[in-house]
């Protein structure tokens, strides 16, 4: 039961960091390997680290690094495709892209959880 609770905390911390702690200035300007993307991905890595602090530090740091790297990749993919397809909040495909983005992030969290925690 403790592992499942930890997994729920991981999901909760991800959602807080990705939606509440991300200012619009970062959300609008994160593309490529720029300071906004690095700041956002660092926040996401910290959000992953906090719920896992009671586990071995090496596993937690490894998971945080995986979150950092994959978050850069997934968000760059979303933003890049959004620019190519000229997506905006008025288009349904924009919201589908956000949904796919979140599914990919949550899949990485789940795989981290399975591979590193168990």
Biotite code that builds the C-alpha atoms (Angstrom):
import biotite.structure as struc

atoms = struc.array([
    struc.Atom([0.000, 0.000, 0.000], chain_id="A", res_id=1, res_name="UNK", atom_name="CA", element="C"),
    struc.Atom([2.901, 2.379, 0.706], chain_id="A", res_id=2, res_name="UNK", atom_name="CA", element="C"),
    struc.Atom([4.139, 2.041, -2.889], chain_id="A", res_id=3, res_name="UNK", atom_name="CA", element="C"),
    struc.Atom([0.711, 2.840, -4.318], chain_id="A", res_id=4, res_name="UNK", atom_name="CA", element="C"),
    struc.Atom([0.429, 5.892, -2.078], chain_id="A", res_id=5, res_name="UNK", atom_name="CA", element="C"),
    struc.Atom([3.858, 7.031, -3.260], chain_id="A", res_id=6, res_name="UNK", atom_name="CA", element="C"),
    struc.Atom([2.730, 6.600, -6.873], chain_id="A", res_id=7, res_name="UNK", atom_name="CA", element="C"),
    struc.Atom([-0.329, 8.788, -6.195], chain_id="A", res_id=8, res_name="UNK", atom_name="CA", element="C"),
    struc.Atom([1.942, 11.444, -4.675], chain_id="A", res_id=9, res_name="UNK", atom_name="CA", element="C"),
    struc.Atom([4.084, 11.296, -7.834], chain_id="A", res_id=10, res_name="UNK", atom_name="CA", element="C"),
    struc.Atom([1.048, 11.941, -10.037], chain_id="A", res_id=11, res_name="UNK", atom_name="CA", element="C"),
    struc.Atom([-0.189, 14.708, -7.731], chain_id="A", res_id=12, res_name="UNK", atom_name="CA", element="C"),
    struc.Atom([3.210, 16.421, -7.622], chain_id="A", res_id=13, res_name="UNK", atom_name="CA", element="C"),
    struc.Atom([3.490, 16.220, -11.418], chain_id="A", res_id=14, res_name="UNK", atom_name="CA", element="C"),
    struc.Atom([0.116, 17.880, -11.940], chain_id="A", res_id=15, res_name="UNK", atom_name="CA", element="C"),
    struc.Atom([0.910, 20.649, -9.445], chain_id="A", res_id=16, res_name="UNK", atom_name="CA", element="C"),
    struc.Atom([4.298, 21.319, -11.026], chain_id="A", res_id=17, res_name="UNK", atom_name="CA", element="C"),
    struc.Atom([3.062, 21.135, -14.631], chain_id="A", res_id=18, res_name="UNK", atom_name="CA", element="C"),
    struc.Atom([-0.040, 23.287, -14.201], chain_id="A", res_id=19, res_name="UNK", atom_name="CA", element="C"),
    struc.Atom([0.093, 25.332, -10.985], chain_id="A", res_id=20, res_name="UNK", atom_name="CA", element="C"),
    struc.Atom([3.828, 26.021, -10.600], chain_id="A", res_id=21, res_name="UNK", atom_name="CA", element="C"),
    struc.Atom([4.455, 26.736, -14.284], chain_id="A", res_id=22, res_name="UNK", atom_name="CA", element="C"),
    struc.Atom([4.065, 30.442, -14.983], chain_id="A", res_id=23, res_name="UNK", atom_name="CA", element="C"),
    struc.Atom([2.581, 31.418, -18.347], chain_id="A", res_id=24, res_name="UNK", atom_name="CA", element="C"),
    struc.Atom([5.885, 33.066, -19.304], chain_id="A", res_id=25, res_name="UNK", atom_name="CA", element="C"),
    struc.Atom([7.589, 29.671, -19.173], chain_id="A", res_id=26, res_name="UNK", atom_name="CA", element="C"),
    struc.Atom([4.671, 27.807, -20.750], chain_id="A", res_id=27, res_name="UNK", atom_name="CA", element="C"),
    struc.Atom([4.662, 30.146, -23.758], chain_id="A", res_id=28, res_name="UNK", atom_name="CA", element="C"),
    struc.Atom([8.442, 30.245, -24.239], chain_id="A", res_id=29, res_name="UNK", atom_name="CA", element="C"),
    struc.Atom([9.692, 26.716, -23.680], chain_id="A", res_id=30, res_name="UNK", atom_name="CA", element="C"),
    struc.Atom([11.082, 25.354, -26.893], chain_id="A", res_id=31, res_name="UNK", atom_name="CA", element="C"),
    struc.Atom([14.496, 23.932, -27.555], chain_id="A", res_id=32, res_name="UNK", atom_name="CA", element="C"),
    struc.Atom([17.192, 23.878, -24.942], chain_id="A", res_id=33, res_name="UNK", atom_name="CA", element="C"),
    struc.Atom([16.473, 27.346, -23.545], chain_id="A", res_id=34, res_name="UNK", atom_name="CA", element="C"),
    struc.Atom([16.300, 28.682, -19.992], chain_id="A", res_id=35, res_name="UNK", atom_name="CA", element="C"),
    struc.Atom([12.508, 28.322, -19.860], chain_id="A", res_id=36, res_name="UNK", atom_name="CA", element="C"),
    struc.Atom([12.616, 24.639, -20.829], chain_id="A", res_id=37, res_name="UNK", atom_name="CA", element="C"),
    struc.Atom([15.469, 23.998, -18.394], chain_id="A", res_id=38, res_name="UNK", atom_name="CA", element="C"),
    struc.Atom([13.638, 25.776, -15.557], chain_id="A", res_id=39, res_name="UNK", atom_name="CA", element="C"),
    struc.Atom([10.420, 23.893, -16.278], chain_id="A", res_id=40, res_name="UNK", atom_name="CA", element="C"),
    struc.Atom([12.175, 20.524, -16.488], chain_id="A", res_id=41, res_name="UNK", atom_name="CA", element="C"),
    struc.Atom([14.092, 21.218, -13.288], chain_id="A", res_id=42, res_name="UNK", atom_name="CA", element="C"),
    struc.Atom([10.816, 21.972, -11.493], chain_id="A", res_id=43, res_name="UNK", atom_name="CA", element="C"),
    struc.Atom([9.406, 18.699, -12.855], chain_id="A", res_id=44, res_name="UNK", atom_name="CA", element="C"),
    struc.Atom([12.467, 16.771, -11.636], chain_id="A", res_id=45, res_name="UNK", atom_name="CA", element="C"),
    struc.Atom([12.161, 18.300, -8.150], chain_id="A", res_id=46, res_name="UNK", atom_name="CA", element="C"),
    struc.Atom([8.446, 17.456, -8.137], chain_id="A", res_id=47, res_name="UNK", atom_name="CA", element="C"),
    struc.Atom([9.472, 13.858, -8.785], chain_id="A", res_id=48, res_name="UNK", atom_name="CA", element="C"),
    struc.Atom([12.156, 13.870, -6.089], chain_id="A", res_id=49, res_name="UNK", atom_name="CA", element="C"),
    struc.Atom([10.104, 15.193, -3.183], chain_id="A", res_id=50, res_name="UNK", atom_name="CA", element="C"),
    struc.Atom([7.612, 12.281, -2.840], chain_id="A", res_id=51, res_name="UNK", atom_name="CA", element="C"),
    struc.Atom([10.434, 9.764, -3.163], chain_id="A", res_id=52, res_name="UNK", atom_name="CA", element="C"),
    struc.Atom([12.790, 11.227, -0.605], chain_id="A", res_id=53, res_name="UNK", atom_name="CA", element="C"),
    struc.Atom([12.082, 8.373, 1.818], chain_id="A", res_id=54, res_name="UNK", atom_name="CA", element="C"),
    struc.Atom([13.541, 5.900, -0.725], chain_id="A", res_id=55, res_name="UNK", atom_name="CA", element="C"),
    struc.Atom([17.182, 5.383, -1.513], chain_id="A", res_id=56, res_name="UNK", atom_name="CA", element="C"),
    struc.Atom([18.755, 8.615, -2.702], chain_id="A", res_id=57, res_name="UNK", atom_name="CA", element="C"),
    struc.Atom([20.504, 6.994, -5.682], chain_id="A", res_id=58, res_name="UNK", atom_name="CA", element="C"),
    struc.Atom([17.228, 5.667, -7.074], chain_id="A", res_id=59, res_name="UNK", atom_name="CA", element="C"),
    struc.Atom([15.554, 9.008, -6.464], chain_id="A", res_id=60, res_name="UNK", atom_name="CA", element="C"),
    struc.Atom([18.294, 10.942, -8.247], chain_id="A", res_id=61, res_name="UNK", atom_name="CA", element="C"),
    struc.Atom([18.207, 8.510, -11.163], chain_id="A", res_id=62, res_name="UNK", atom_name="CA", element="C"),
    struc.Atom([14.440, 8.952, -11.429], chain_id="A", res_id=63, res_name="UNK", atom_name="CA", element="C"),
    struc.Atom([14.791, 12.728, -11.253], chain_id="A", res_id=64, res_name="UNK", atom_name="CA", element="C"),
    struc.Atom([17.359, 12.711, -14.051], chain_id="A", res_id=65, res_name="UNK", atom_name="CA", element="C"),
    struc.Atom([15.098, 10.529, -16.186], chain_id="A", res_id=66, res_name="UNK", atom_name="CA", element="C"),
    struc.Atom([12.182, 12.912, -15.552], chain_id="A", res_id=67, res_name="UNK", atom_name="CA", element="C"),
    struc.Atom([14.385, 15.910, -16.419], chain_id="A", res_id=68, res_name="UNK", atom_name="CA", element="C"),
    struc.Atom([15.581, 14.454, -19.730], chain_id="A", res_id=69, res_name="UNK", atom_name="CA", element="C"),
    struc.Atom([12.266, 12.992, -20.864], chain_id="A", res_id=70, res_name="UNK", atom_name="CA", element="C"),
    struc.Atom([10.384, 16.156, -19.917], chain_id="A", res_id=71, res_name="UNK", atom_name="CA", element="C"),
    struc.Atom([12.637, 18.200, -22.209], chain_id="A", res_id=72, res_name="UNK", atom_name="CA", element="C"),
    struc.Atom([12.127, 15.702, -25.021], chain_id="A", res_id=73, res_name="UNK", atom_name="CA", element="C"),
    struc.Atom([8.332, 15.344, -24.648], chain_id="A", res_id=74, res_name="UNK", atom_name="CA", element="C"),
    struc.Atom([7.642, 19.075, -24.257], chain_id="A", res_id=75, res_name="UNK", atom_name="CA", element="C"),
    struc.Atom([9.904, 19.960, -27.189], chain_id="A", res_id=76, res_name="UNK", atom_name="CA", element="C"),
    struc.Atom([8.055, 17.426, -29.301], chain_id="A", res_id=77, res_name="UNK", atom_name="CA", element="C"),
    struc.Atom([4.692, 18.938, -28.300], chain_id="A", res_id=78, res_name="UNK", atom_name="CA", element="C"),
    struc.Atom([5.795, 22.539, -28.841], chain_id="A", res_id=79, res_name="UNK", atom_name="CA", element="C"),
    struc.Atom([7.568, 21.721, -32.124], chain_id="A", res_id=80, res_name="UNK", atom_name="CA", element="C"),
    struc.Atom([4.561, 19.887, -33.534], chain_id="A", res_id=81, res_name="UNK", atom_name="CA", element="C"),
    struc.Atom([2.326, 22.687, -32.258], chain_id="A", res_id=82, res_name="UNK", atom_name="CA", element="C"),
    struc.Atom([4.347, 25.214, -34.234], chain_id="A", res_id=83, res_name="UNK", atom_name="CA", element="C"),
    struc.Atom([4.379, 23.058, -37.362], chain_id="A", res_id=84, res_name="UNK", atom_name="CA", element="C"),
    struc.Atom([0.612, 22.446, -37.133], chain_id="A", res_id=85, res_name="UNK", atom_name="CA", element="C"),
    struc.Atom([-0.051, 26.033, -35.953], chain_id="A", res_id=86, res_name="UNK", atom_name="CA", element="C"),
    struc.Atom([-1.993, 24.807, -32.936], chain_id="A", res_id=87, res_name="UNK", atom_name="CA", element="C"),
    struc.Atom([-3.790, 27.250, -30.668], chain_id="A", res_id=88, res_name="UNK", atom_name="CA", element="C"),
    struc.Atom([-6.251, 26.821, -27.774], chain_id="A", res_id=89, res_name="UNK", atom_name="CA", element="C"),
    struc.Atom([-9.107, 27.452, -30.201], chain_id="A", res_id=90, res_name="UNK", atom_name="CA", element="C"),
    struc.Atom([-8.304, 24.237, -32.082], chain_id="A", res_id=91, res_name="UNK", atom_name="CA", element="C"),
    struc.Atom([-9.369, 20.812, -30.835], chain_id="A", res_id=92, res_name="UNK", atom_name="CA", element="C"),
    struc.Atom([-6.043, 19.293, -31.870], chain_id="A", res_id=93, res_name="UNK", atom_name="CA", element="C"),
    struc.Atom([-4.287, 21.653, -29.423], chain_id="A", res_id=94, res_name="UNK", atom_name="CA", element="C"),
    struc.Atom([-6.142, 20.056, -26.520], chain_id="A", res_id=95, res_name="UNK", atom_name="CA", element="C"),
    struc.Atom([-5.515, 16.573, -27.901], chain_id="A", res_id=96, res_name="UNK", atom_name="CA", element="C"),
    struc.Atom([-1.807, 17.428, -27.981], chain_id="A", res_id=97, res_name="UNK", atom_name="CA", element="C"),
    struc.Atom([-1.937, 18.471, -24.316], chain_id="A", res_id=98, res_name="UNK", atom_name="CA", element="C"),
    struc.Atom([-3.705, 15.206, -23.486], chain_id="A", res_id=99, res_name="UNK", atom_name="CA", element="C"),
    struc.Atom([-1.087, 13.144, -25.337], chain_id="A", res_id=100, res_name="UNK", atom_name="CA", element="C"),
    struc.Atom([1.656, 15.203, -23.660], chain_id="A", res_id=101, res_name="UNK", atom_name="CA", element="C"),
    struc.Atom([0.246, 14.385, -20.227], chain_id="A", res_id=102, res_name="UNK", atom_name="CA", element="C"),
    struc.Atom([-0.192, 10.699, -21.080], chain_id="A", res_id=103, res_name="UNK", atom_name="CA", element="C"),
    struc.Atom([3.477, 10.536, -22.107], chain_id="A", res_id=104, res_name="UNK", atom_name="CA", element="C"),
    struc.Atom([4.607, 12.294, -18.913], chain_id="A", res_id=105, res_name="UNK", atom_name="CA", element="C"),
    struc.Atom([2.474, 10.025, -16.726], chain_id="A", res_id=106, res_name="UNK", atom_name="CA", element="C"),
    struc.Atom([3.772, 6.968, -18.593], chain_id="A", res_id=107, res_name="UNK", atom_name="CA", element="C"),
    struc.Atom([7.356, 8.028, -17.826], chain_id="A", res_id=108, res_name="UNK", atom_name="CA", element="C"),
    struc.Atom([6.401, 8.515, -14.162], chain_id="A", res_id=109, res_name="UNK", atom_name="CA", element="C"),
    struc.Atom([4.788, 5.074, -14.103], chain_id="A", res_id=110, res_name="UNK", atom_name="CA", element="C"),
    struc.Atom([7.795, 3.409, -15.756], chain_id="A", res_id=111, res_name="UNK", atom_name="CA", element="C"),
    struc.Atom([10.119, 5.190, -13.326], chain_id="A", res_id=112, res_name="UNK", atom_name="CA", element="C"),
    struc.Atom([7.961, 3.959, -10.490], chain_id="A", res_id=113, res_name="UNK", atom_name="CA", element="C"),
    struc.Atom([7.976, 0.351, -11.733], chain_id="A", res_id=114, res_name="UNK", atom_name="CA", element="C"),
    struc.Atom([11.664, 0.197, -12.686], chain_id="A", res_id=115, res_name="UNK", atom_name="CA", element="C"),
    struc.Atom([13.242, 2.195, -9.868], chain_id="A", res_id=116, res_name="UNK", atom_name="CA", element="C"),
    struc.Atom([10.977, 1.784, -6.854], chain_id="A", res_id=117, res_name="UNK", atom_name="CA", element="C"),
    struc.Atom([10.022, -1.884, -6.940], chain_id="A", res_id=118, res_name="UNK", atom_name="CA", element="C"),
])
